[in-house]
Amino acid sequence: METDRTNKEVLIKGIKLMGIAFACMFSGPTLAYISQTKLKSPINFIILIIAILICILGIFFAFKGINTIMNSMFKKNQS
């Protein structure tokens, strides 16, 4: 009887996605803070929009990474 094992390739892919999410979750709010503390100019609104998009990407990559890690541990191999 063969036991289920963690698919290490998929696990590494999930960990990479979580690393991207981690970077986005820190860089997005940092950019938002910087855009709000500097002098008010039109470029700050563009930076704020970019910061919000980076935060949304961080949330997306976090869900995608957790889903990938869970699939590597609990999903049956298709072979």
Wavefront OBJ file of the C-alpha trace (Angstrom):
o trace
v 0.000 0.000 0.000
v 1.460 3.292 -1.116
v 1.196 6.299 1.185
v 0.530 9.837 -0.025
v 3.518 12.122 0.060
v 4.002 15.825 -0.371
v 4.768 16.853 -3.933
v 7.967 18.814 -3.340
v 7.948 20.598 -6.716
v 4.472 21.995 -6.111
v 5.399 22.867 -2.516
v 8.404 24.898 -3.697
v 6.191 26.700 -6.212
v 3.768 27.579 -3.391
v 6.583 28.846 -1.185
v 7.817 31.062 -4.032
v 4.314 32.484 -4.428
v 4.182 33.189 -0.707
v 7.536 34.997 -0.970
v 6.123 37.218 -3.707
v 3.043 37.861 -1.549
v 5.260 38.731 1.416
v 7.195 41.256 -0.672
v 3.998 42.807 -2.041
v 2.404 43.033 1.402
v 5.283 45.148 2.653
v 6.105 47.222 -0.420
v 2.483 48.221 -1.139
v 1.723 49.853 2.231
v 5.211 51.388 2.287
v 4.583 53.073 -1.071
v 1.155 54.215 0.123
v 2.690 55.770 3.229
v 5.404 57.500 1.208
v 2.875 58.901 -1.252
v 0.819 60.373 1.614
v 3.705 61.963 3.535
v 5.401 63.774 0.668
v 4.299 67.090 -0.754
v 0.985 66.971 -2.564
v 1.614 66.680 -6.278
v -0.086 64.810 -9.122
v 2.592 62.105 -9.131
v 1.643 61.104 -5.575
v -1.821 60.012 -6.711
v -0.248 57.781 -9.347
v 2.064 56.281 -6.723
v -0.944 55.703 -4.444
v -2.818 53.867 -7.217
v 0.255 51.713 -7.890
v 0.549 50.986 -4.141
v -3.086 49.872 -3.965
v -2.567 47.582 -6.968
v 0.521 46.076 -5.318
v -1.525 45.419 -2.145
v -4.216 43.670 -4.201
v -1.541 41.582 -5.922
v -0.145 40.641 -2.504
v -3.528 39.328 -1.397
v -3.943 37.422 -4.684
v -0.511 35.794 -4.427
v -1.133 34.879 -0.769
v -4.342 33.005 -1.614
v -2.721 31.400 -4.646
v 0.329 30.357 -2.576
v -1.733 28.872 0.259
v -3.874 26.992 -2.253
v -0.769 25.625 -4.001
v 0.797 24.527 -0.712
v -2.424 22.782 0.338
v -2.612 21.032 -3.045
v 0.953 19.800 -2.678
v 0.156 18.227 0.691
v -3.343 16.858 0.319
v -4.110 16.386 -3.366
v -3.703 12.897 -4.789
v -1.065 12.475 -7.477
v -2.501 12.237 -10.970
v 0.065 9.648 -12.111
l 1 2 3 4 5 6 7 8 9 10 11 12 13 14 15 16 17 18 19 20 21 22 23 24 25 26 27 28 29 30 31 32 33 34 35 36 37 38 39 40 41 42 43 44 45 46 47 48 49 50 51 52 53 54 55 56 57 58 59 60 61 62 63 64 65 66 67 68 69 70 71 72 73 74 75 76 77 78 79
